[in-house]
Amino acid sequence: MSEEPAAEIQLLRSLKVKLIEILSADADFVLQHADSRCLLSVLGYRQVKACRFPSEKVTDLLDHIIQRGPDAARGLLELLNDQALQETFPMLCFIKDMQVNTLSSGTNETSRKRKTADLQETVPSKEICTKGSRLITEKQLMTVARTIGRSWREIGRLALEIASVKLEQIEEDNSCHVERVFAMLRYWSTRQRGKSTAAHLHLLLCQGDWALPPESIDFLLETE
């Protein structure tokens, strides 16, 4: 009979899909922070770094850390609680209050299972902090993305202040135009942290030579 995985690994697996969605906005940022904490082997770092697509990079990163065992998994959970990660990825707020350090304090299997269950139940309740906070939603970002045409790079550089090298990476990672624009807007949103409101984006897109038709983005000012 095989031994049950440690609580840290169980928790990380339960969060895997959500983390891939959130962290793919800037996979290289996460990778470098994970490497700085020695959460990956030298070979593992090279394999993850070589991944072409952000979602694939994050997936391989999580798989590699899970395979390394409880210590590496605990290290990643602590990293996700780090201020730099919390500020870069506002949607990680659901994990902010998790008592990661207590995962290893249990001395028997029963206590470990109880703590894992408690932490997993915490996730849905913490997701509330992303609702009603007036931060722009991915649905709104996709709607905006459909209104932006060939001038998306100009908008990215001048309105959103995104570096050209990042825009080139986004273009390379996404073959569909709408997906490229959406990826650019989502990158802006994660970088803005708590300032990525719908009203803020509306202000940036309705001024300058790149201004979009007001009727196409005025929905951003509507209150729920």
C-alpha positions in Angstrom: 0.0 0.0 0.0 1.5 3.3 -1.1 2.1 6.1 1.4 -0.2 9.1 1.0 1.5 12.3 -0.4 2.5 15.0 2.2 0.0 17.8 2.9 2.2 20.3 1.1 2.1 18.3 -2.1 -1.7 17.6 -1.8 -2.4 21.3 -1.4 -0.2 22.3 -4.3 -1.9 19.7 -6.6 -5.3 21.0 -5.6 -4.3 24.5 -6.6 -2.5 23.6 -9.7 -5.0 24.6 -12.4 -5.8 27.9 -10.7 -2.0 28.7 -10.3 -1.3 27.9 -13.9 -4.0 30.4 -15.0 -2.7 33.1 -12.7 1.0 32.7 -12.9 1.1 32.3 -16.7 0.7 36.1 -16.9 4.4 36.4 -16.2 5.9 32.9 -16.1 9.6 34.1 -16.2 9.1 36.3 -13.1 7.9 33.2 -11.1 10.7 31.0 -12.5 13.4 33.4 -11.5 12.0 33.8 -8.0 11.7 30.0 -7.6 15.3 29.6 -8.8 16.5 32.3 -6.4 15.1 30.1 -3.5 16.7 27.0 -5.0 13.4 25.3 -5.5 14.6 23.7 -8.7 17.5 21.5 -9.6 19.9 22.9 -12.3 18.5 20.5 -14.8 15.0 21.3 -13.8 15.6 25.0 -14.2 17.0 24.5 -17.7 14.0 22.3 -18.7 11.5 24.8 -17.5 13.3 27.8 -19.0 13.3 26.1 -22.4 9.5 25.9 -22.5 8.1 28.2 -25.2 4.7 29.0 -23.9 4.0 30.6 -20.5 1.3 28.1 -19.4 3.6 25.2 -20.3 6.4 26.9 -18.4 4.3 27.2 -15.2 3.0 23.7 -15.6 6.5 22.2 -15.8 7.6 24.4 -12.9 4.8 23.1 -10.7 5.3 19.5 -11.8 9.0 19.7 -11.1 8.6 21.1 -7.6 5.9 18.6 -6.8 8.2 15.8 -7.8 11.0 17.2 -5.6 8.9 16.5 -2.5 7.4 18.3 0.5 10.3 20.7 1.2 10.2 22.1 -2.4 6.4 22.2 -2.4 6.4 24.1 1.0 9.0 26.5 -0.4 6.8 27.3 -3.4 3.8 27.9 -1.2 5.8 30.3 0.9 7.0 32.0 -2.2 3.4 32.5 -3.3 2.8 34.3 0.0 5.8 36.6 -0.6 5.0 40.3 -1.1 6.7 40.4 -4.5 4.4 37.7 -5.8 1.3 39.0 -4.1 1.9 42.4 -5.6 2.7 41.1 -9.1 -0.3 38.7 -9.2 -3.2 40.3 -7.3 -5.3 37.2 -7.9 -3.0 35.3 -5.5 -4.8 37.1 -2.6 -6.7 33.9 -1.9 -3.5 32.2 -0.7 -2.2 35.1 1.3 -3.6 34.1 4.6 -2.8 30.4 4.4 -0.6 29.3 7.2 1.9 27.5 5.1 4.4 27.1 7.8 2.0 25.1 9.9 1.8 22.4 7.3 4.9 20.7 8.5 4.2 21.0 12.2 1.9 17.9 12.4 3.5 14.7 13.8 0.9 12.2 12.5 -1.1 11.6 9.4 -4.4 12.5 10.9 -3.3 16.1 11.8 -1.7 16.5 8.4 -4.9 15.5 6.6 -7.0 17.9 8.8 -4.7 20.8 8.0 -4.7 20.1 4.3 -8.5 20.0 4.3 -8.8 23.2 6.3 -6.5 25.0 3.8 -8.3 23.7 0.8 -11.6 24.9 2.2 -10.0 28.4 2.7 -9.5 28.8 -1.0 -13.1 29.5 -2.2 -13.7 31.9 0.7 -10.6 33.9 -0.1 -11.6 34.2 -3.8 -14.2 36.7 -2.6 -11.5 39.4 -2.3 -11.3 39.5 -6.1 -15.0 40.2 -6.4 -16.4 43.6 -5.7 -12.9 45.1 -5.4 -13.5 46.9 -8.7 -10.4 45.4 -10.3 -10.9 44.7 -14.0 -12.0 41.2 -14.8 -10.7 38.9 -17.5 -14.1 39.0 -19.2 -13.7 42.8 -19.5 -10.2 42.5 -20.7 -11.3 40.1 -23.5 -14.1 42.5 -24.5 -11.6 45.3 -24.7 -9.2 43.1 -26.7 -11.8 42.6 -29.4 -12.0 46.3 -29.9 -8.2 46.9 -30.5 -6.9 46.5 -34.0 -3.5 46.6 -35.6 -2.4 49.5 -33.4 -2.1 47.1 -30.4 1.7 47.4 -30.2 1.5 51.2 -30.1 -1.1 51.1 -27.4 1.0 48.6 -25.5 4.1 50.8 -25.7 2.6 54.3 -25.3 -0.6 53.8 -23.3 0.2 50.8 -21.1 4.0 51.4 -21.0 4.9 47.8 -21.8 8.4 47.2 -23.1 8.9 46.2 -26.7 10.7 43.0 -25.8 7.6 41.9 -23.8 5.3 42.7 -26.7 7.5 40.7 -29.0 7.3 37.8 -26.6 3.5 38.1 -26.4 3.3 38.1 -30.2 5.5 35.0 -30.4 3.5 33.1 -27.8 0.1 33.8 -29.3 -0.8 33.2 -32.9 -4.3 34.7 -32.7 -4.6 38.5 -32.7 -7.3 38.7 -30.0 -5.3 36.4 -27.8 -2.2 38.6 -28.3 -4.1 41.7 -27.2 -5.7 39.9 -24.3 -2.3 38.7 -23.1 -1.0 42.2 -23.3 -3.9 43.6 -21.3 -3.7 40.9 -18.7 0.1 41.5 -18.4 -0.7 45.2 -17.8 -3.3 44.2 -15.2 -0.9 42.0 -13.2 1.8 44.7 -13.3 -0.6 47.4 -12.1 -1.4 45.3 -9.1 -4.1 47.0 -7.0 -4.4 49.8 -9.6 -5.7 47.7 -12.4 -9.3 49.0 -12.3 -11.7 49.2 -15.3 -11.8 53.0 -14.9 -8.0 53.2 -15.0 -7.8 51.2 -18.2 -10.6 53.3 -19.7 -8.6 56.5 -18.9 -5.5 55.2 -20.6 -7.3 54.0 -23.7 -9.4 57.2 -24.4 -6.6 59.7 -24.7 -3.7 60.3 -27.1 -3.3 59.4 -30.7 -4.1 55.8 -29.9 -7.5 56.7 -28.4 -10.2 54.1 -29.0 -13.8 55.1 -29.9 -15.5 55.9 -26.5 -18.6 53.8 -27.3 -16.4 50.7 -27.6 -14.9 51.0 -24.1 -17.5 53.0 -22.1 -18.8 49.7 -20.7 -15.7 49.9 -18.4 -17.3 52.7 -16.5 -20.6 50.9 -15.9 -21.2 49.9 -12.3 -22.3 46.4 -11.4 
